[in-house]
Every structure is written in C-alpha cells, then in structure tokens.
Amino acid sequence: MFKKSFTLALALALALTLTFALALHAETPAISDILKKLEEIMEITSDISSKVVLTQNKIEQGVKIIEMIYFRRDLDDSFLIVITAPEAEKGNGYLRVGGNFWMYRRNTRTFQHINRDESIGGTDAKADDFEKRKITELYAGTADNKGKEIINEEMLGKIPVYKFEVKAIVHDVDYPKKVYWVKKDDYLPLKEQSYSLSGTLMQTAYFLNYTQINSKYVAVKHIYIDEFEKGNKTIVEISNISTNKLDDKIFTKAYLENLSK
C-alpha cells in the first residue's frame, strides 16, 4: 500500500513539476508575438486629431515649447500639422499627402517640398514620428549567436516587464537597433532605448501615461532623453484626442493656408 501511495505521489509530483516548467516556459512569449500584440492594442485604425505640446530642453538653447494641432487620415496616412504657439511660429505647418511632404511658412505664404526626416518646428521631432507605421514591418526580434531570442523577464522599478531587443528589417528608420521594456500584464511599453549602427546608445524614451481611445491605448505623455548630447530632452504631451472622421478638405494646401490666417 505504501509503495503504491509513494508511486502515486511521485507521479503526481513529476506531473506538477512538468506543468510548472511548461507554465514558466509559456510565460516568456516570442518577441514577434509581443510586437504583434503592441500593434493590436495601440494601432488606431480610424482618423484622428489631437493637440500636441512639445517641450524641448537643450543645454545651450534653454527651453522651447511648441504647441500644434495634428490631423491624420487613416485611409492613406496623410497628415497635417499646424503650429499654434509660440507666436513667432504660429500658422506655420506641415502637410503630407501620398509621397509629397510640404512645409508651409506663414510669413512668406509659401510651401517648400521637404523630406520626411525634416525637423518639426526646429525640435527633435521629425515628420516620420507622426506617421502610422507597423512595428512588425520595421523591426524583428534579435537572437544571440546560438539562435536564442534576446528577451528577459525583469523588474523596471516595481513593475514586472519583458525586456527584449529588436533590429531593423528596413533601411528608412532612425535607429537600426532598439531595446524595449514592456509590462508583462498588458504589454504596454514603458521604456525604449535606441542605438546607432555602431551600437552607441543615442536616445532613451519613457512612456509615462496612457489613455484608452476606442479600446486602443495611446501614450499621452512621453519623454525622450538625448544620450548623445547629455542634458537635452523632449517631453511630448497629447490631449483633446478625437477619432471622428475628418473631412478630406483638411488634407489640402488651401486648408492649411486658411488655418494660418
């Protein structure tokens, strides 16, 4: 009887051990699955408009605050930005439709064709920061020399996170390598580090606050720290978010000129 009980207990213990081991393994998802989840919970699949405030602090230039209104049409990812403050730049704007991207200057009432990596209002923000691009089409998980994905479970402060590394799979990105810290419970990014091709840490970003819009999450306050030029940082704050359908006339030069009057 004892032998049967012992055998049963041993089998049960082995089964529990195996179940626990499988559970532990299942807790660490593939990086590709995390990236897909990020898209699922954060991709806004509708038109969107919002107010954006950029507070840039540069050691040699001091603090610069840019306020703007942002419109994006989901159908073709066209967007329009009009600056509302400071007074010296009020009425200036940016319009992207299809493959064309223009910068508008109110004082000369002229449009200039520019590249998508153009600085917005003289800040560190660039035009491609306002585009909607799928992260799974830009980056893929990085593996070590044994083929194992570079992903770990750790604590960011008091919050359990997955820390993982990705590399660019296209050429038109600002940074070829990034490291993410995302919450284990809901996969929201909390921290992101960006590296140059040589492996130099260029920027650290912290995503401080999120809000939910139509079941999607939007980071409404984030801070970008310049790791190359120490002391420089930019804070981004987003408010007055709307996902109502936008009139096509918004994405025209005439509309931007009219807003700037």
N, C-alpha and C positions, 0 to 999 in steps of 0.2 A: 504494500500500500504506500509505504514511504517512498519507494523507488518510483512508483507511478506519479505520485504527487510531485516529487523532485523533478522528474522528466517534464511534467506538465508546466511546472513553474519555470524551468529552464527554457522551454519552448516559448512560453509567454514573454519571458524577459528578452529573448532573442528577437521576437516579433516586435516588441515595443522599441528595442534598440534600432531595428531596421526602420521602423516607422519614423522614429525620431531623426534618424540620419537622413531619410528621404525628405522629411519636413525641413530640415536645415538646408538641404541642397535646394529645395524649392523656394526658399526664402530669398535666394540671390538670383534674380532674373537675368536674362541675357540683355546686353546693352541695347541691342536692336529693339527688344520689346519695350525697354524704358523709353527710347526715343519715339517709338510709335505711340506710347501712352502720353508722352508730352504733347504730341500733335493732337491727340484725341481730346485732351482736356483743355488745351489752350488755343487751338486754332479757331478763330472767329470766322464763320462761314456766312457772313452777311456784310452789307455795307456798314461802315462805322464812321462816327465822327466824335471828336473829343477835344478838350483843351489840354495842351501840353505846356509845362513850365520846365525849362532847363536852367539850372543854377550851376554855373561853371566857376570854379575857383582855381585860378592859376597864380602861382607864386609871384611871377613877375608882372602880372596884369591885374591882380585883385579879383573881385567877384563880378561876374556878369550874369544878369538874369534875362532870359529870352522867353516871352510868352507867345504862344501861337495857337491857331485853330487848325485842326487836322481832319481831312476828309479822305476816306478810301472807298473806292467802288470794288466790291468783291468780284464782279464778273470778269474784269480784266486786270485787277490790281492797280488800276490808275489811282493816283492820289494828288491832293492839292494841300499845300501848307501856306497859310497867310500869317505873317508876324503881326502881333497886336501891341507889343511892348518890347523894348523901350521906345520912346517917342522917335528917336533918331532912325530907327529901323522899321517903324510902324508902316504897314502897307506893302513891304517887300514880301515876296512869296516864291513858291516853287510849285511847278506843275509837271507831273509825269503821266503821259498817256502813251501806251504801247512802247515803242523803243525810243520815244522822244522825251527828253527831260530838259525843262527850261527853268531859268532863274529870272525873276521879274524884279526890276528896281523901280520903285515909285517915283523917285526924283527925276529920272530920265524917261520914265514910262516906256522902257524897252525890255524886251525879252532876249536872253542870251542862252544859246544851246550849251549845256554843260554835261559832264559825266556823272554817273550815279555815285561816285565816291566823293562828290563835292561836299564841302562842309556846309552845314545848315546854320545860317546866321553867325558865322565865324566861330561856332562852338565845335566841340569834338564830335558832335552828332553828324552823321552822314546820311545821304539820301537813302542808301540801301538799308539803313536802320528802320525805315518806315515802310519797307516792302513786306509782303507776306510771302515767305519762302519756307518750304517744308524742310525741317531739320534733317529728315531721313534722306533727302535729296542732296544735302550738303555735307553731311558727316556720317561716319560709320565708326563702330567701336574699335579700339586699338587692342592688339594682342601682344603678349610677350614673345620671346624667342622660342617658347615651347608651344605657342599657339593658344595659350590661355588668355581670355579676355582680362583686361586690366580694370577690375571692379572690386571694391571692398565695401564692407559694412563697418561704419564707424559712427562717432558722435560729433556733431557740429554744435558745440556748446552742450545743451541738454537734449538736443533733438537727434534721434536715430536717422541716419542718412545712408544712401548709397553714394559712394564716390567712384567715379569712373572717367576714363579718358576716351576722347574721340579724335579722329583725324579727318581732314577734309578729303572729299572724293570729287570735288570740282575745284577749278582754279580761281573763280571770282568770289573769294571770301576774304575777309580782312585777316583772319588768323587760321593757319593750317592745322593747329592743334588746340584743343580745349580740354579742360578738366571740369566736371560738374559735381556738385553736391546736391542731391535731390532727396526730399523727405521719403522715408520708407512707406508711410501710411497712404499718402495721396500723390506722390511723385512730383510735387511742385518743386521747381528749382529754388535753392536758397543762396547758392554761391556758384560763381563761374570764373575760372581763370583762363586767360587767353595767351598763347605763346606764338612767337615768331618761328620761321622755318628753321632757324638755328637753335631753337629751344629756349630762347630768352623769354622770361615772363614779362608780358607787356601790359596787361590790364587784369584787375580783379573786380568783379561785379558782385554786389549783394542785392538780392531781391527782398525788400523789407516788408511790403504789404501787397496783398492780393484782394481782388473783389471778384464776385461771380456775376457774369452777364450771360443770360440765356443758357445757363448750366455750364458755361465756359469760364475759365479763370483768366484774369488779366492782372499782370503785375502793375500796380498803380503807383508804386514808389520803389525806385531802384537807384543805386549809387555805383558809379564807375570810378575806380581809383587807378590813376596812371602810375604804373610800376616802373616805367622807363624814366619819366621826369617826375621824380618824387615830390609830393606835395600837391600835385594837380589832381583835381577830382571833379566829377559832374554828377549832379543829382537830377533825376528825371521824375516828375510828378504828373500823373494823368488824372483828369477829372471830367465831369459832365459827359460821360460816355453815353452814346446813343447808337442803337443798331437799326434805326429806322432806314428804310430805303431812301437813297439820295437821288435827287434829280440829275439827269445826265448833263444838264447845262452847267452844273458845278465844275465839271472837269473840262473847262474851256478857258482860253486866254481871256475872253471877254468877261467872264465871271470874275476871274482874279483881278482884272483891271477895275471892275466895278466895286469889288470889296475894298480896294485900295484907295478909293476916292475919299 
